[in-house]
């Protein structure tokens, strides 16, 4: 039987939103984040979203 690999669309949207929020927090001139604690929360959320996407893609849901 053929395994169909597909992306989890809601998690993809969540990852894009969290990633754009993380980019918005980054200050290019100072090479730091405006709110470091919030940036850590964004990084953890982005890591979880990417992990779920990769696990679902690898599993072949």
mmCIF file of the N, C-alpha and C atoms, coordinates in Angstrom:
data_MODEL
# 
_entry.id   MODEL 
# 
loop_
_atom_site.group_PDB 
_atom_site.id 
_atom_site.type_symbol 
_atom_site.label_atom_id 
_atom_site.label_alt_id 
_atom_site.label_comp_id 
_atom_site.label_asym_id 
_atom_site.label_entity_id 
_atom_site.label_seq_id 
_atom_site.pdbx_PDB_ins_code 
_atom_site.Cartn_x 
_atom_site.Cartn_y 
_atom_site.Cartn_z 
_atom_site.occupancy 
_atom_site.B_iso_or_equiv 
_atom_site.pdbx_formal_charge 
_atom_site.auth_seq_id 
_atom_site.auth_comp_id 
_atom_site.auth_asym_id 
_atom_site.auth_atom_id 
_atom_site.pdbx_PDB_model_num 
ATOM 1   N N  . UNK A 1 1  ? 0.841  -1.174 0.000  1.00 0.00 ? 1  UNK A N  1 
ATOM 2   C CA . UNK A 1 1  ? 0.000  0.000  0.000  1.00 0.00 ? 1  UNK A CA 1 
ATOM 3   C C  . UNK A 1 1  ? 0.894  1.248  0.000  1.00 0.00 ? 1  UNK A C  1 
ATOM 4   N N  . UNK A 1 2  ? 0.495  2.198  -0.735 1.00 0.00 ? 2  UNK A N  1 
ATOM 5   C CA . UNK A 1 2  ? 1.276  3.423  -0.892 1.00 0.00 ? 2  UNK A CA 1 
ATOM 6   C C  . UNK A 1 2  ? 1.051  4.365  0.284  1.00 0.00 ? 2  UNK A C  1 
ATOM 7   N N  . UNK A 1 3  ? 2.147  4.893  0.842  1.00 0.00 ? 3  UNK A N  1 
ATOM 8   C CA . UNK A 1 3  ? 2.041  5.877  1.917  1.00 0.00 ? 3  UNK A CA 1 
ATOM 9   C C  . UNK A 1 3  ? 1.935  7.270  1.325  1.00 0.00 ? 3  UNK A C  1 
ATOM 10  N N  . UNK A 1 4  ? 0.912  7.976  1.693  1.00 0.00 ? 4  UNK A N  1 
ATOM 11  C CA . UNK A 1 4  ? 0.749  9.343  1.219  1.00 0.00 ? 4  UNK A CA 1 
ATOM 12  C C  . UNK A 1 4  ? 1.265  10.286 2.293  1.00 0.00 ? 4  UNK A C  1 
ATOM 13  N N  . UNK A 1 5  ? 2.213  11.098 1.927  1.00 0.00 ? 5  UNK A N  1 
ATOM 14  C CA . UNK A 1 5  ? 2.758  12.077 2.864  1.00 0.00 ? 5  UNK A CA 1 
ATOM 15  C C  . UNK A 1 5  ? 2.054  13.401 2.627  1.00 0.00 ? 5  UNK A C  1 
ATOM 16  N N  . UNK A 1 6  ? 1.557  13.956 3.719  1.00 0.00 ? 6  UNK A N  1 
ATOM 17  C CA . UNK A 1 6  ? 0.888  15.247 3.613  1.00 0.00 ? 6  UNK A CA 1 
ATOM 18  C C  . UNK A 1 6  ? 1.252  16.091 4.821  1.00 0.00 ? 6  UNK A C  1 
ATOM 19  N N  . UNK A 1 7  ? 1.177  17.379 4.647  1.00 0.00 ? 7  UNK A N  1 
ATOM 20  C CA . UNK A 1 7  ? 1.462  18.302 5.736  1.00 0.00 ? 7  UNK A CA 1 
ATOM 21  C C  . UNK A 1 7  ? 0.203  18.555 6.544  1.00 0.00 ? 7  UNK A C  1 
ATOM 22  N N  . UNK A 1 8  ? 0.398  18.776 7.818  1.00 0.00 ? 8  UNK A N  1 
ATOM 23  C CA . UNK A 1 8  ? -0.690 19.119 8.705  1.00 0.00 ? 8  UNK A CA 1 
ATOM 24  C C  . UNK A 1 8  ? -0.920 20.626 8.559  1.00 0.00 ? 8  UNK A C  1 
ATOM 25  N N  . UNK A 1 9  ? -1.955 21.013 7.854  1.00 0.00 ? 9  UNK A N  1 
ATOM 26  C CA . UNK A 1 9  ? -2.191 22.414 7.511  1.00 0.00 ? 9  UNK A CA 1 
ATOM 27  C C  . UNK A 1 9  ? -2.339 23.329 8.728  1.00 0.00 ? 9  UNK A C  1 
ATOM 28  N N  . UNK A 1 10 ? -3.107 22.967 9.754  1.00 0.00 ? 10 UNK A N  1 
ATOM 29  C CA . UNK A 1 10 ? -3.201 23.862 10.920 1.00 0.00 ? 10 UNK A CA 1 
ATOM 30  C C  . UNK A 1 10 ? -1.848 24.088 11.610 1.00 0.00 ? 10 UNK A C  1 
ATOM 31  N N  . UNK A 1 11 ? -1.029 23.033 11.718 1.00 0.00 ? 11 UNK A N  1 
ATOM 32  C CA . UNK A 1 11 ? 0.285  23.199 12.343 1.00 0.00 ? 11 UNK A CA 1 
ATOM 33  C C  . UNK A 1 11 ? 1.212  24.029 11.467 1.00 0.00 ? 11 UNK A C  1 
ATOM 34  N N  . UNK A 1 12 ? 1.059  23.914 10.156 1.00 0.00 ? 12 UNK A N  1 
ATOM 35  C CA . UNK A 1 12 ? 1.858  24.734 9.249  1.00 0.00 ? 12 UNK A CA 1 
ATOM 36  C C  . UNK A 1 12 ? 1.506  26.212 9.423  1.00 0.00 ? 12 UNK A C  1 
ATOM 37  N N  . UNK A 1 13 ? 0.228  26.513 9.545  1.00 0.00 ? 13 UNK A N  1 
ATOM 38  C CA . UNK A 1 13 ? -0.207 27.900 9.754  1.00 0.00 ? 13 UNK A CA 1 
ATOM 39  C C  . UNK A 1 13 ? 0.298  28.420 11.097 1.00 0.00 ? 13 UNK A C  1 
ATOM 40  N N  . UNK A 1 14 ? 0.232  27.581 12.131 1.00 0.00 ? 14 UNK A N  1 
ATOM 41  C CA . UNK A 1 14 ? 0.731  27.979 13.452 1.00 0.00 ? 14 UNK A CA 1 
ATOM 42  C C  . UNK A 1 14 ? 2.226  28.255 13.400 1.00 0.00 ? 14 UNK A C  1 
ATOM 43  N N  . UNK A 1 15 ? 2.984  27.395 12.705 1.00 0.00 ? 15 UNK A N  1 
ATOM 44  C CA . UNK A 1 15 ? 4.428  27.585 12.597 1.00 0.00 ? 15 UNK A CA 1 
ATOM 45  C C  . UNK A 1 15 ? 4.765  28.878 11.854 1.00 0.00 ? 15 UNK A C  1 
ATOM 46  N N  . UNK A 1 16 ? 4.013  29.202 10.831 1.00 0.00 ? 16 UNK A N  1 
ATOM 47  C CA . UNK A 1 16 ? 4.257  30.438 10.077 1.00 0.00 ? 16 UNK A CA 1 
ATOM 48  C C  . UNK A 1 16 ? 3.968  31.653 10.945 1.00 0.00 ? 16 UNK A C  1 
ATOM 49  N N  . UNK A 1 17 ? 2.877  31.625 11.691 1.00 0.00 ? 17 UNK A N  1 
ATOM 50  C CA . UNK A 1 17 ? 2.511  32.759 12.548 1.00 0.00 ? 17 UNK A CA 1 
ATOM 51  C C  . UNK A 1 17 ? 3.543  32.950 13.656 1.00 0.00 ? 17 UNK A C  1 
ATOM 52  N N  . UNK A 1 18 ? 3.954  31.864 14.307 1.00 0.00 ? 18 UNK A N  1 
ATOM 53  C CA . UNK A 1 18 ? 4.947  31.971 15.376 1.00 0.00 ? 18 UNK A CA 1 
ATOM 54  C C  . UNK A 1 18 ? 6.290  32.415 14.816 1.00 0.00 ? 18 UNK A C  1 
ATOM 55  N N  . UNK A 1 19 ? 6.664  31.907 13.664 1.00 0.00 ? 19 UNK A N  1 
ATOM 56  C CA . UNK A 1 19 ? 7.930  32.310 13.044 1.00 0.00 ? 19 UNK A CA 1 
ATOM 57  C C  . UNK A 1 19 ? 7.945  33.777 12.664 1.00 0.00 ? 19 UNK A C  1 
ATOM 58  N N  . UNK A 1 20 ? 6.839  34.284 12.152 1.00 0.00 ? 20 UNK A N  1 
ATOM 59  C CA . UNK A 1 20 ? 6.787  35.707 11.801 1.00 0.00 ? 20 UNK A CA 1 
ATOM 60  C C  . UNK A 1 20 ? 6.812  36.580 13.052 1.00 0.00 ? 20 UNK A C  1 
ATOM 61  N N  . UNK A 1 21 ? 6.200  36.105 14.134 1.00 0.00 ? 21 UNK A N  1 
ATOM 62  C CA . UNK A 1 21 ? 6.263  36.839 15.401 1.00 0.00 ? 21 UNK A CA 1 
ATOM 63  C C  . UNK A 1 21 ? 7.680  36.882 15.948 1.00 0.00 ? 21 UNK A C  1 
ATOM 64  N N  . UNK A 1 22 ? 8.406  35.794 15.778 1.00 0.00 ? 22 UNK A N  1 
ATOM 65  C CA . UNK A 1 22 ? 9.794  35.739 16.229 1.00 0.00 ? 22 UNK A CA 1 
ATOM 66  C C  . UNK A 1 22 ? 10.670 36.677 15.407 1.00 0.00 ? 22 UNK A C  1 
ATOM 67  N N  . UNK A 1 23 ? 10.443 36.722 14.116 1.00 0.00 ? 23 UNK A N  1 
ATOM 68  C CA . UNK A 1 23 ? 11.204 37.635 13.256 1.00 0.00 ? 23 UNK A CA 1 
ATOM 69  C C  . UNK A 1 23 ? 10.885 39.087 13.600 1.00 0.00 ? 23 UNK A C  1 
ATOM 70  N N  . UNK A 1 24 ? 9.640  39.389 13.913 1.00 0.00 ? 24 UNK A N  1 
ATOM 71  C CA . UNK A 1 24 ? 9.258  40.751 14.284 1.00 0.00 ? 24 UNK A CA 1 
ATOM 72  C C  . UNK A 1 24 ? 9.921  41.196 15.582 1.00 0.00 ? 24 UNK A C  1 
ATOM 73  N N  . UNK A 1 25 ? 10.166 40.276 16.488 1.00 0.00 ? 25 UNK A N  1 
ATOM 74  C CA . UNK A 1 25 ? 10.800 40.610 17.761 1.00 0.00 ? 25 UNK A CA 1 
ATOM 75  C C  . UNK A 1 25 ? 12.293 40.889 17.618 1.00 0.00 ? 25 UNK A C  1 
ATOM 76  N N  . UNK A 1 26 ? 12.923 40.423 16.539 1.00 0.00 ? 26 UNK A N  1 
ATOM 77  C CA . UNK A 1 26 ? 14.370 40.554 16.375 1.00 0.00 ? 26 UNK A CA 1 
ATOM 78  C C  . UNK A 1 26 ? 14.724 41.956 15.878 1.00 0.00 ? 26 UNK A C  1 
ATOM 79  N N  . UNK A 1 27 ? 15.690 42.589 16.566 1.00 0.00 ? 27 UNK A N  1 
ATOM 80  C CA . UNK A 1 27 ? 16.167 43.915 16.191 1.00 0.00 ? 27 UNK A CA 1 
ATOM 81  C C  . UNK A 1 27 ? 17.480 43.743 15.429 1.00 0.00 ? 27 UNK A C  1 
ATOM 82  N N  . UNK A 1 28 ? 17.462 44.086 14.141 1.00 0.00 ? 28 UNK A N  1 
ATOM 83  C CA . UNK A 1 28 ? 18.620 43.871 13.272 1.00 0.00 ? 28 UNK A CA 1 
ATOM 84  C C  . UNK A 1 28 ? 19.800 44.752 13.682 1.00 0.00 ? 28 UNK A C  1 
ATOM 85  N N  . UNK A 1 29 ? 19.540 45.983 14.050 1.00 0.00 ? 29 UNK A N  1 
ATOM 86  C CA . UNK A 1 29 ? 20.626 46.909 14.374 1.00 0.00 ? 29 UNK A CA 1 
ATOM 87  C C  . UNK A 1 29 ? 21.408 46.470 15.606 1.00 0.00 ? 29 UNK A C  1 
ATOM 88  N N  . UNK A 1 30 ? 20.709 45.984 16.630 1.00 0.00 ? 30 UNK A N  1 
ATOM 89  C CA . UNK A 1 30 ? 21.358 45.575 17.869 1.00 0.00 ? 30 UNK A CA 1 
ATOM 90  C C  . UNK A 1 30 ? 21.685 44.076 17.895 1.00 0.00 ? 30 UNK A C  1 
ATOM 91  N N  . UNK A 1 31 ? 21.175 43.343 16.912 1.00 0.00 ? 31 UNK A N  1 
ATOM 92  C CA . UNK A 1 31 ? 21.332 41.893 16.841 1.00 0.00 ? 31 UNK A CA 1 
ATOM 93  C C  . UNK A 1 31 ? 20.878 41.210 18.139 1.00 0.00 ? 31 UNK A C  1 
ATOM 94  N N  . UNK A 1 32 ? 19.714 41.627 18.613 1.00 0.00 ? 32 UNK A N  1 
ATOM 95  C CA . UNK A 1 32 ? 19.129 41.028 19.810 1.00 0.00 ? 32 UNK A CA 1 
ATOM 96  C C  . UNK A 1 32 ? 17.609 41.103 19.708 1.00 0.00 ? 32 UNK A C  1 
ATOM 97  N N  . UNK A 1 33 ? 16.960 40.462 20.643 1.00 0.00 ? 33 UNK A N  1 
ATOM 98  C CA . UNK A 1 33 ? 15.506 40.486 20.683 1.00 0.00 ? 33 UNK A CA 1 
ATOM 99  C C  . UNK A 1 33 ? 15.031 41.619 21.580 1.00 0.00 ? 33 UNK A C  1 
ATOM 100 N N  . UNK A 1 34 ? 13.895 42.226 21.221 1.00 0.00 ? 34 UNK A N  1 
ATOM 101 C CA . UNK A 1 34 ? 13.344 43.312 22.027 1.00 0.00 ? 34 UNK A CA 1 
ATOM 102 C C  . UNK A 1 34 ? 12.907 42.802 23.394 1.00 0.00 ? 34 UNK A C  1 
ATOM 103 N N  . UNK A 1 35 ? 12.232 41.659 23.404 1.00 0.00 ? 35 UNK A N  1 
ATOM 104 C CA . UNK A 1 35 ? 11.773 41.032 24.651 1.00 0.00 ? 35 UNK A CA 1 
ATOM 105 C C  . UNK A 1 35 ? 12.307 39.598 24.664 1.00 0.00 ? 35 UNK A C  1 
ATOM 106 N N  . UNK A 1 36 ? 13.456 39.382 25.324 1.00 0.00 ? 36 UNK A N  1 
ATOM 107 C CA . UNK A 1 36 ? 14.090 38.055 25.271 1.00 0.00 ? 36 UNK A CA 1 
ATOM 108 C C  . UNK A 1 36 ? 13.221 36.930 25.830 1.00 0.00 ? 36 UNK A C  1 
ATOM 109 N N  . UNK A 1 37 ? 12.457 37.187 26.877 1.00 0.00 ? 37 UNK A N  1 
ATOM 110 C CA . UNK A 1 37 ? 11.625 36.131 27.454 1.00 0.00 ? 37 UNK A CA 1 
ATOM 111 C C  . UNK A 1 37 ? 10.535 35.693 26.473 1.00 0.00 ? 37 UNK A C  1 
ATOM 112 N N  . UNK A 1 38 ? 9.935  36.652 25.791 1.00 0.00 ? 38 UNK A N  1 
ATOM 113 C CA . UNK A 1 38 ? 8.912  36.332 24.801 1.00 0.00 ? 38 UNK A CA 1 
ATOM 114 C C  . UNK A 1 38 ? 9.527  35.597 23.614 1.00 0.00 ? 38 UNK A C  1 
ATOM 115 N N  . UNK A 1 39 ? 10.745 35.956 23.262 1.00 0.00 ? 39 UNK A N  1 
ATOM 116 C CA . UNK A 1 39 ? 11.429 35.271 22.168 1.00 0.00 ? 39 UNK A CA 1 
ATOM 117 C C  . UNK A 1 39 ? 11.680 33.804 22.499 1.00 0.00 ? 39 UNK A C  1 
ATOM 118 N N  . UNK A 1 40 ? 11.995 33.517 23.751 1.00 0.00 ? 40 UNK A N  1 
ATOM 119 C CA . UNK A 1 40 ? 12.197 32.123 24.166 1.00 0.00 ? 40 UNK A CA 1 
ATOM 120 C C  . UNK A 1 40 ? 10.895 31.341 24.043 1.00 0.00 ? 40 UNK A C  1 
ATOM 121 N N  . UNK A 1 41 ? 9.798  31.949 24.445 1.00 0.00 ? 41 UNK A N  1 
ATOM 122 C CA . UNK A 1 41 ? 8.492  31.281 24.313 1.00 0.00 ? 41 UNK A CA 1 
ATOM 123 C C  . UNK A 1 41 ? 8.172  31.038 22.841 1.00 0.00 ? 41 UNK A C  1 
ATOM 124 N N  . UNK A 1 42 ? 8.445  32.004 21.978 1.00 0.00 ? 42 UNK A N  1 
ATOM 125 C CA . UNK A 1 42 ? 8.230  31.831 20.542 1.00 0.00 ? 42 UNK A CA 1 
ATOM 126 C C  . UNK A 1 42 ? 9.101  30.712 19.992 1.00 0.00 ? 42 UNK A C  1 
ATOM 127 N N  . UNK A 1 43 ? 10.362 30.639 20.421 1.00 0.00 ? 43 UNK A N  1 
ATOM 128 C CA . UNK A 1 43 ? 11.271 29.596 19.930 1.00 0.00 ? 43 UNK A CA 1 
ATOM 129 C C  . UNK A 1 43 ? 10.797 28.210 20.349 1.00 0.00 ? 43 UNK A C  1 
ATOM 130 N N  . UNK A 1 44 ? 10.331 28.080 21.576 1.00 0.00 ? 44 UNK A N  1 
ATOM 131 C CA . UNK A 1 44 ? 9.831  26.785 22.048 1.00 0.00 ? 44 UNK A CA 1 
ATOM 132 C C  . UNK A 1 44 ? 8.584  26.383 21.262 1.00 0.00 ? 44 UNK A C  1 
ATOM 133 N N  . UNK A 1 45 ? 7.683  27.330 21.061 1.00 0.00 ? 45 UNK A N  1 
ATOM 134 C CA . UNK A 1 45 ? 6.475  27.041 20.287 1.00 0.00 ? 45 UNK A CA 1 
ATOM 135 C C  . UNK A 1 45 ? 6.782  26.679 18.849 1.00 0.00 ? 45 UNK A C  1 
ATOM 136 N N  . UNK A 1 46 ? 7.742  27.379 18.253 1.00 0.00 ? 46 UNK A N  1 
ATOM 137 C CA . UNK A 1 46 ? 8.127  27.087 16.875 1.00 0.00 ? 46 UNK A CA 1 
ATOM 138 C C  . UNK A 1 46 ? 8.789  25.717 16.779 1.00 0.00 ? 46 UNK A C  1 
ATOM 139 N N  . UNK A 1 47 ? 9.614  25.381 17.755 1.00 0.00 ? 47 UNK A N  1 
ATOM 140 C CA . UNK A 1 47 ? 10.265 24.065 17.761 1.00 0.00 ? 47 UNK A CA 1 
ATOM 141 C C  . UNK A 1 47 ? 9.235  22.946 17.878 1.00 0.00 ? 47 UNK A C  1 
ATOM 142 N N  . UNK A 1 48 ? 8.233  23.133 18.719 1.00 0.00 ? 48 UNK A N  1 
ATOM 143 C CA . UNK A 1 48 ? 7.182  22.120 18.866 1.00 0.00 ? 48 UNK A CA 1 
ATOM 144 C C  . UNK A 1 48 ? 6.382  21.981 17.575 1.00 0.00 ? 48 UNK A C  1 
ATOM 145 N N  . UNK A 1 49 ? 6.038  23.102 16.961 1.00 0.00 ? 49 UNK A N  1 
ATOM 146 C CA . UNK A 1 49 ? 5.258  23.055 15.722 1.00 0.00 ? 49 UNK A CA 1 
ATOM 147 C C  . UNK A 1 49 ? 6.042  22.374 14.604 1.00 0.00 ? 49 UNK A C  1 
ATOM 148 N N  . UNK A 1 50 ? 7.318  22.681 14.484 1.00 0.00 ? 50 UNK A N  1 
ATOM 149 C CA . UNK A 1 50 ? 8.142  22.057 13.441 1.00 0.00 ? 50 UNK A CA 1 
ATOM 150 C C  . UNK A 1 50 ? 8.322  20.571 13.725 1.00 0.00 ? 50 UNK A C  1 
ATOM 151 N N  . UNK A 1 51 ? 8.470  20.203 15.008 1.00 0.00 ? 51 UNK A N  1 
ATOM 152 C CA . UNK A 1 51 ? 8.599  18.790 15.363 1.00 0.00 ? 51 UNK A CA 1 
ATOM 153 C C  . UNK A 1 51 ? 7.338  18.014 14.988 1.00 0.00 ? 51 UNK A C  1 
ATOM 154 N N  . UNK A 1 52 ? 6.176  18.579 15.299 1.00 0.00 ? 52 UNK A N  1 
ATOM 155 C CA . UNK A 1 52 ? 4.916  17.904 14.963 1.00 0.00 ? 52 UNK A CA 1 
ATOM 156 C C  . UNK A 1 52 ? 4.759  17.787 13.451 1.00 0.00 ? 52 UNK A C  1 
ATOM 157 N N  . UNK A 1 53 ? 5.145  18.827 12.725 1.00 0.00 ? 53 UNK A N  1 
ATOM 158 C CA . UNK A 1 53 ? 5.083  18.768 11.260 1.00 0.00 ? 53 UNK A CA 1 
ATOM 159 C C  . UNK A 1 53 ? 6.009  17.685 10.714 1.00 0.00 ? 53 UNK A C  1 
ATOM 160 N N  . UNK A 1 54 ? 7.240  17.636 11.222 1.00 0.00 ? 54 UNK A N  1 
ATOM 161 C CA . UNK A 1 54 ? 8.203  16.654 10.730 1.00 0.00 ? 54 UNK A CA 1 
ATOM 162 C C  . UNK A 1 54 ? 7.784  15.238 11.103 1.00 0.00 ? 54 UNK A C  1 
ATOM 163 N N  . UNK A 1 55 ? 7.279  15.050 12.307 1.00 0.00 ? 55 UNK A N  1 
ATOM 164 C CA . UNK A 1 55 ? 6.846  13.716 12.734 1.00 0.00 ? 55 UNK A CA 1 
ATOM 165 C C  . UNK A 1 55 ? 5.657  13.245 11.903 1.00 0.00 ? 55 UNK A C  1 
ATOM 166 N N  . UNK A 1 56 ? 4.728  14.128 11.626 1.00 0.00 ? 56 UNK A N  1 
ATOM 167 C CA . UNK A 1 56 ? 3.579  13.758 10.804 1.00 0.00 ? 56 UNK A CA 1 
ATOM 168 C C  . UNK A 1 56 ? 3.957  13.482 9.370  1.00 0.00 ? 56 UNK A C  1 
ATOM 169 N N  . UNK A 1 57 ? 4.919  14.220 8.845  1.00 0.00 ? 57 UNK A N  1 
ATOM 170 C CA . UNK A 1 57 ? 5.353  14.022 7.473  1.00 0.00 ? 57 UNK A CA 1 
ATOM 171 C C  . UNK A 1 57 ? 6.138  12.712 7.347  1.00 0.00 ? 57 UNK A C  1 
ATOM 172 N N  . UNK A 1 58 ? 6.964  12.437 8.346  1.00 0.00 ? 58 UNK A N  1 
ATOM 173 C CA . UNK A 1 58 ? 7.767  11.227 8.326  1.00 0.00 ? 58 UNK A CA 1 
ATOM 174 C C  . UNK A 1 58 ? 6.882  9.986  8.510  1.00 0.00 ? 58 UNK A C  1 
ATOM 175 N N  . UNK A 1 59 ? 5.862  10.134 9.342  1.00 0.00 ? 59 UNK A N  1 
ATOM 176 C CA . UNK A 1 59 ? 4.959  9.028  9.629  1.00 0.00 ? 59 UNK A CA 1 
ATOM 177 C C  . UNK A 1 59 ? 4.073  8.699  8.426  1.00 0.00 ? 59 UNK A C  1 
ATOM 178 N N  . UNK A 1 60 ? 3.778  9.725  7.624  1.00 0.00 ? 60 UNK A N  1 
ATOM 179 C CA . UNK A 1 60 ? 2.939  9.506  6.456  1.00 0.00 ? 60 UNK A CA 1 
ATOM 180 C C  . UNK A 1 60 ? 1.475  9.465  6.771  1.00 0.00 ? 60 UNK A C  1 
ATOM 181 N N  . UNK A 1 61 ? 1.040  10.370 7.651  1.00 0.00 ? 61 UNK A N  1 
ATOM 182 C CA . UNK A 1 61 ? -0.357 10.404 8.081  1.00 0.00 ? 61 UNK A CA 1 
ATOM 183 C C  . UNK A 1 61 ? -1.223 10.386 6.919  1.00 0.00 ? 61 UNK A C  1 
# 
